[in-house]
Every structure is written in structure tokens, then in C-alpha cells.
Amino acid sequence: MVERGRRKVREGTVVSDRMDKTVVVEVQRLVRHPQYKRVMRRNARYHVHDERNQCSLGDRVRIRETRPLSRTKRWMVVGILEKAR
């Protein structure tokens, strides 16, 4: 069987859980500046599908790319790595 493209997986922090079955996850990555070689932080925010509304503010989660679920949602929660204190 031929395997199609691997789905992207990211880890991030839940920054909003106000919507129903949706959370906003902020993913940080480190990028080296092309000219100055300084390491910079870059943030990306994703609308993520959370079927059981189990994520809460501050949780560390793993998310995976999926088919479009709405106008803005293209990711889904795979698992909660660490619950917020």
C-alpha cells in the first residue's frame, strides 16, 4: 500500500479555550536570523479541534494536521502532554 504524505505534528500551549470544541494553540519555534545569525523566537497560532472540550488554558498539547474542519480549523488535538497548574 502506498503511504500518502505524513501529517505535520506540533507541540504548543493552549492560549484560549472560549469556543465550543475549539482551542487556540500557540506554537513557538526558534529561527536563526539569515543576516545577523541571532536566534529569534517565532510564534504561530492555530485553531485546533478539541472534540471532548478536554483542553484548558495553559495546557501543553500535541496537535496534528487534518482535513479542513471549518474556515479556520485545520488541526486537531492528539493528546495533552501536561495539564496547567
Secondary structure, 3 states (H helix, E strand, C coil): CCCCCCCCEEEEEEEECCCCCEEEEEEEEEEECCCCCCEEEEEEEEEEECCCCCCCCCCEEEEEECCCCCCCEEEEEEEEEECCC
